[in-house]
Amino acid sequence: MGLPRHAGAETTGGTMVRGSLSARRRRYGYLLAVVGAAALVVVLVPLRGRLDLASEALLFLLLVVTTAILGGLGPALLAGGLGALLLNFFFTKPFHTFRIHEASDIVAVLVFAAVAVMVSWVVDLASRRAEAVREAAELEAGNRLRTALLAAVGHDLRTPLAAAKAAVSGLRSRDVTLTEDDRRELLETADESLDRLAALVENLLDLSRLQAGALPVRTQPVAVDDVIARALDDPGVEPRTVVLDVPEQLPDVVADPGLLERVIVNVVANAQRCAPPPALLTAVAADGRVDLRVVDTGPGIVAADRDRVFVPFQRLGDSGTGGLGLGLALSRGLVEAMAGSLTLDETPGGGLTLVISLPAVPVAAPAEAPRS
């Protein structure tokens, strides 16, 4: 696969002719070339009697290489040119002139200038190629993501839409006589399908906003039991198959109540979808944090695949269960946006445990009674 062409990074005959380094990096490169050369003069002039010209040239060459890595070819050539002039002016006899008496010093300065140019070009070329490879990898990752999205959208968004359309078409049909129960069933099918479609689209939009940093997060002290109660009332959760073990004296957490409710809904629904009932929802406070655990006794996930469940559009082969594979990816992003974490653990005896960890609201120390 060929390397992608971006503005500021073009190739001709396999050789980079324009750079992809930012203008800010180039400015820093020019600044380093000037300031670094001046600093070397200040440091090395008092040491002229202890160092030979070769050692001084190597230090200036080190500056050239560093400048090339930071700012590219232009700043590196400036560093090389300044280095050659300063070596001539300050470190070859007669000092403080641009004349050179010793033939060996003339050769040393010329060789330094030539090596500085070649090193600048090679380092700059290697840096640009590394940047091009990185951009190609990002483009390939983006292509894989778009391919996965198209594949998922082609089935998972179309399925509830088709079900809702079929239900509505059945209601409108004049060729079939429908009983009241038939109408109620078709309406329920359409309603459930549209709810599912709305949830999928909402997950897509929220994940997009989260990745763009545009999803508002408003944290505040939140009572965990209140959020759990609202989450279990969500249409996507079967509350009768959830066993609660939440202590009454659980401290509040610092979270966005709406986002936390969304996370609990996603995690509990995932457990109910992937494992036999019941799912266990527990909470415990320790070390200034509150951990919510959603425990199931399903098949679990092997350790090597656990990180994949947090990647969008990855469902580890459970394509028959529906959904775009966004729930856990979105949930982890939402929890991390609230300064928390979402991790996986094994359920003792088999299964999977999802742990939502959030900072607890600090408990104020009791005020001391005034001394009489």
N, C-alpha and C positions, 0 to 999 in steps of 0.2 A: 504493500500500500504506500503510495506516495505521501510525502509530507504535505500538510495543509499549507495553503498560502494565506497569510494574514497581512493586513495593512502594516507596513513597516518590516515585513519579513518575507522577501522574495528570493528565489534562486534562479541562477542562470548557469546552465552547464554544470550543475552540481556544486557551484560555489556561491556562498552567500554574498549578495551584493548590497543588501540593505539590512539593517539590524532590527531586532524586535525589542531591544532594550528601551526602557521608558526614558522620557526626557529627564525625569528626576534623577535616575541613576547616572545618566550622562553628565548632568550638572555636578553631581557628587564626585564623579570621576575626574572632571576638570579641576574641581576644588582640591581633591586629594593630590593630583599631579603638582599643583602649585605649592600648596601648603607642605606636602611631604618633601618636595625638593628643598624648600627653604629650611625645613626642620633638619634634614640631613646635613645641610651646610653648617647649621648652627652646632650640631653635635660633632661633626667630623673635623671641622677646622681646628679645634684645639688638639685633635689627635693626629694631626698630619705627621708628626715625627714618629709615631708608633705604628701606623698603618701604611701599607704600600698602596700604590695606585690600583692594583688588582682587587684588593679588598674593598676599597672605596667604590670601585666600579660595580662590584657584585651587590653592594647595598643599594646603589641606584637602580640596578637591574631588578632587584626585589621590588622596589617601588613601581617599576614599569609593569611587572607581572600583576601586582595587586591592583593597580589602576586599570589594567586591561580586564581583569575579572569583574571589577565593579562597574566601570563605565564604558568599556568597549574600546574600539580601535582608536578613535579620535583622542580621547584623554591619554591613552597609552603612548601614542606618538608624541603628544605634548610632553609627557613625562620623560620619554627617551630623548627628545630634543633638549629639554632643560637639563637633563642629566649630563649630556655630552658637553654643553656649554659650561655648566658649573664645574665639571671635572677639569675642563681646560682652564677655567679662570682661577679656581681656588686650589687645585690639587696637582697641577703640573708647573714646573719651573719654566720661566719666571712667574711667580704668583701674581695674581691680580692683573694679568694681561691675557690676551688671546693668542700670544705667541708661545710656541713650544720648542724648546731647545733640543731635547732628547728625542732621537728618532723612535726609540722604543715607546716613549709616551705618545707620540703621534699615532703609532700603530695601535696602542691600547685604546685611545679615545675613538679612533675610527672603527675598530672592532666592536667596541661597546655600542657605538651608534648603530652599526649593522645588526648586531645581535638584538638590540632593543627593538628595532623595527620588525625583525623576524619573529621574536617572541611575542610582540604585541599582536601581530597578525595571527599567529597560531593560537594564542590564548583566546583572542576575540572570536576566531572561527569556531573553536571548540565550545565556547560559551553559547554562541548562537545556535550551534547544532544541538546542544543539550536543551536549549529553550524550545527549539523546533520539535524535538522528540517529546518533550513534556506536553507541548500543545497538541501534538498528534495523539498522544495518549488520552488527553482530555477530550479531544474530538471523538476518538473511538469509544470512550466511556459514554459520551453523550449519545452517540449513535446506538449503542447497546440499550441505553435507557429509553430512547425513543422507540426502538424496535419492541422492547418489552411492553411499553405503554400501548403501542398500537395493537399488539397481540392481545393484551388484557382488555383494552377498550372494545376490540372486535367481538369479544364474547361476553364479558362481565357487565358492560354497560348496555349492550344490545339485548341481553336476556331479559332483565326486568322490563325494559321498554317494550319488547315483543309481548311479554305476558300481559302487561297493562293494556296494550293495544288490542290483543285478542279478547280480553275481558270486556273492554268497551265495545268492540265490534259485536260481541255476542249479545250485549245489552241492546244494541241498536238494531239487531237483525229482526226482520219481520217474517222470516221463514220458519222460525222455531218459536213455539209457545213456551214461555218461561214461567215457572212457578215463583212464588215469593221467595222460597228458599234458594232457588237457582239465582235469582237476582241478587239476593244477599251474598251468596257465595262469590258471584262474579265481582260484585263491588268490593268485597274483602280482598279478593285477588288483585284487583287493580290498585286498591289502597296500599297493600303490602308491597307490591312491585314498585309503585311510585315512591314509597318511603325508602325502599332499598336503593333505588336510583338516586334519590336526593342525597342519601348518606354517602354513596360512592362519589358523587360529584363534590360534595362538601369536603370529603377527605382529600380529593385531588386538589381542590382550591386551597385548603389549609396547608397541605404539604408544600405547595408552590409558594405560598406566602411565608411559610416558616423558613424555607431555604433561601428566600430573598430577604429575610430579616424584616418583613413587613407585617408580621402577625403581632398584634398588640398583646402584651402580657402585663397584667395588673395584679401584682401579688399583694396579699394582705393576710392577716390572721384568719384562719379558716378552721371551723370545727369539722373534723374528719367524719364523724358519724352523720352529720347533716348532709355532707356531699355524697356519702355512700347511699343514704336513703334516697336521694334524688336520682342517683345513677341506677339503682335497682328498679326505679319506676320507668326507666327508659324503655321504649318499645323494642329495642334491640336486645334486651336482656330478659331471661326467664327467671324471675326472682324466686320462684318456688324450688328451683334446683340450685340455689346458693345457700350455703351454711355460713352464718356469721359468727365470728368470735372476736368482738371488738370490746376492749375494756371500757368501763364508764369513765374512768379518770384519765383518759388519753389526752395528752396536751394538744393544743391547736397546732397547725402547721402553717408555714409561710408559703402561700400558693395563690394561684388564680383560681377561684372556685369553679368558674365555667370550664376552664381547661382541665382541671383535675377531674371534674365529673366526666368529661369526654374521655380522659385516659382510663378511668375505672370502667366505663362502659365498654371501651374497645378491648381492654384486657380480659374482663369477665366474659364478654361475648366470644372472644377467641378461645377461652378455656372451655366454654360450653359447646362450641362448634367442633373442637378437636378431641374431646375426651368425654367419657360417659359421666352422667351426673352422679353425685352432686359436686359442685366446685366449692372449695372452702376459701373464704375471705377472712383473713386475720389481720390484726394490727398490733404493733408493739413499739414502745418508745425506749430508746437507749442512746446514750452518748450524744444528746442534743439533736437527735433525728427521730422521725417516726417512719417505720417500715410497714407498708401494706403488702401483704402476701396473698396472691391468688394461686391456690394450690389445686392441681388436678391430678388424676390418676390414669391419664391416658398413656399413649405409647412413648411420650417424651421425645426429645431431640438429642442426637449424639453430639458430643462436645464440639466436634469439628464443624458442625453445621449451625451452631447457636448464633453466631454473629450474622449469618445470612438471613435470619428471620427479621432482622431490623433493616434490611435493604429493601427499598420499594420494589414492588412487583415480584418478590420472591415468596413462594408459598410452599417450597419443599415438596412439590408434587401433589399437593392437595387441591388440584384444580377443580375437583368436583364439588368443593364446599362453597364456591362462590366468593366474590370479593376480589379486589385488585391486589391483595397482599400489601395494603397500605396501613392497616390498623396499627401494627406494632411499630412500624417505622415512624408513623406520625406520633404515636404515643411516646416513644423515646425522645423525639425532638421536643415535644411539649413539656415533658418532665425536665429535660435538661435546660429548657428555657426558663424554668422555675427554680433553677439551681439545685435540681434533684438528679436522680439517676434511676434508670430502669434496667434491671439485669435479670438473667436467667439462672435458675438453680435446679438441682434434681429434687424430686419429691422422694422421700424415703419410701422404699417399697415399689417405686416405679411411677413415672409421671414427670410433670414439669411444674416448677414454681416460678412465677414472675414476681419480682420484688420491686416495688415502687418506694424509693427512699426520698424523703423530703425533710428540709430543716424544720425543727420544732420551734415554736415561739418560746423564747426564754421566759422562764418563770421568775417573776420578781421576788427577791428575798424579802421576808417579812420584816417590817420596820421594828426597830427596837423600842421598847417602852421607855418614855422619858424618866430620867432618874430624879427622884425627889431630893 
